[in-house]
Amino acid sequence: MKPKAKILALIFALVLPYFALVMYFVLRIQGHPLPTWFPYFGLSYILGTIVVVMVFSRKISSGAQLGTVEKPKSALRWMGRLWAGYLIAIWSGFFLWGTYQTISGNLDWKRAVPAGAFLLAFIALFSWLLYKDIKRPTQQMASSDTKTTNKV
């Protein structure tokens, strides 16, 4: 199995339970508001899923053999980088606006501080991933299965 397929299977396995829980709450308690802990749990779960996939994708990809240097699909890569930069800029703007509104007294600090902490965590994570993507060498990964079949 290719490393990319393993990473996609890991993402699917981690996201599926969260969507099952969301569907349970949406379909089960339609007339009632969501519990107060649910948005924080959702943000924590998504952030944790991103970190787990990031850590395990390195371990999965480390078993792959480095192939020849190929020209990357620069248009798609740059579009992804621009989208990540756009999200970082928008989230930074929301963070600064929320900070100003909280200091002004327009937002309740008991709700604004956890929301700002999650927003700051996403900003830091996406900024770090964008930085690593820009600094990453353009080498194509070949799966460990192909290196054994090529030798025979």
C-alpha positions in Angstrom: 0.0 0.0 0.0 1.3 3.5 -0.9 2.1 5.9 1.9 -0.5 8.4 0.6 -3.2 5.8 0.8 -2.2 4.9 4.3 -2.4 8.5 5.4 -5.8 8.9 3.8 -7.0 5.8 5.6 -5.8 7.2 8.9 -7.6 10.5 8.3 -10.8 8.7 7.4 -10.5 6.5 10.5 -10.1 9.5 12.8 -12.7 11.7 11.2 -15.5 9.1 11.0 -16.1 8.8 14.7 -16.4 12.6 15.1 -19.0 12.8 12.3 -20.9 9.9 13.9 -21.1 11.8 17.1 -22.1 15.0 15.3 -24.9 13.1 13.5 -26.0 11.6 16.8 -26.5 15.1 18.3 -28.0 16.6 15.2 -30.6 13.8 14.7 -31.2 12.9 18.3 -31.8 16.3 19.9 -33.2 18.4 17.0 -35.3 20.8 19.1 -32.7 21.4 21.8 -29.5 23.4 21.6 -26.1 21.6 21.5 -24.4 21.0 24.9 -22.0 23.8 25.9 -19.0 21.5 25.9 -19.6 20.2 22.3 -18.0 23.1 20.3 -14.9 22.9 22.5 -14.8 19.1 22.1 -15.1 19.4 18.3 -12.3 22.0 18.1 -10.1 19.8 20.4 -10.8 16.7 18.3 -10.1 18.4 15.0 -6.8 19.9 16.3 -5.8 16.6 17.8 -6.6 14.8 14.6 -4.4 17.2 12.6 -1.5 16.7 15.0 -1.9 12.9 15.1 -2.0 12.7 11.2 1.0 15.0 11.0 3.0 12.8 13.4 2.0 9.5 11.9 2.4 10.6 8.3 6.0 11.3 9.0 6.5 7.8 10.3 4.5 6.3 7.4 6.5 8.3 4.9 9.9 7.6 6.5 9.6 3.9 5.4 9.3 5.1 1.8 12.3 5.3 -0.4 13.3 8.7 -1.9 12.9 8.6 -5.7 14.2 10.8 -8.3 13.7 14.5 -8.2 10.6 15.4 -10.3 9.2 18.7 -11.2 6.4 19.4 -8.7 2.9 20.4 -9.8 3.7 24.0 -9.0 0.3 25.5 -9.7 -1.5 23.1 -7.3 1.2 23.5 -4.7 1.1 27.3 -4.9 -2.7 27.3 -4.7 -2.6 25.2 -1.6 0.0 27.5 -0.1 -2.1 30.6 -1.0 -5.2 29.0 0.6 -3.2 28.2 3.8 -1.9 31.8 3.9 -5.4 33.2 3.3 -6.7 31.1 6.2 -3.8 32.2 8.5 -4.5 35.9 7.6 -8.3 35.6 8.2 -7.8 33.7 11.5 -5.2 36.3 12.6 -7.7 39.1 11.8 -10.4 37.3 13.8 -8.0 36.8 16.7 -7.0 40.5 16.8 -10.6 41.6 16.4 -11.7 39.2 19.2 -8.9 40.4 21.4 -9.9 44.0 20.9 -13.6 43.2 21.5 -12.8 41.3 24.7 -10.6 44.1 26.1 -13.3 46.6 25.2 -15.8 44.5 27.2 -18.1 43.6 24.2 -17.4 39.9 24.5 -17.6 37.7 27.6 -14.0 36.7 28.5 -15.1 33.3 29.7 -16.1 32.3 26.2 -13.6 34.5 24.3 -10.4 33.1 26.0 -11.0 29.5 25.0 -12.1 30.4 21.5 -9.0 32.6 21.2 -6.8 29.8 22.4 -8.1 27.4 19.8 -7.8 30.1 17.1 -4.2 30.8 18.1 -3.4 27.0 18.1 -4.8 26.7 14.6 -2.9 29.8 13.4 0.4 28.4 14.9 -0.2 24.9 13.4 -1.1 26.1 9.9 1.8 28.6 9.9 4.3 25.9 10.9 2.9 23.5 8.3 3.1 26.2 5.6 6.7 27.0 6.6 7.6 23.3 6.5 6.0 23.0 3.1 7.9 25.9 1.7 11.2 24.6 3.0 10.5 21.0 1.9 12.7 19.6 -0.8 10.9 18.5 -4.0 11.5 14.8 -3.9 9.0 12.2 -4.9 8.4 9.4 -2.4 8.3 5.8 -3.7 6.6 3.2 -1.5 8.6 0.5 0.2 6.7 -2.1 -1.9 8.1 -0.8 -5.2 11.7 -0.8 -4.0 11.5 -4.5 -3.3 9.9 -5.3 -6.6 12.4 -3.2 -8.6 15.3 -5.2 -7.1 14.0 -8.6 -8.2 
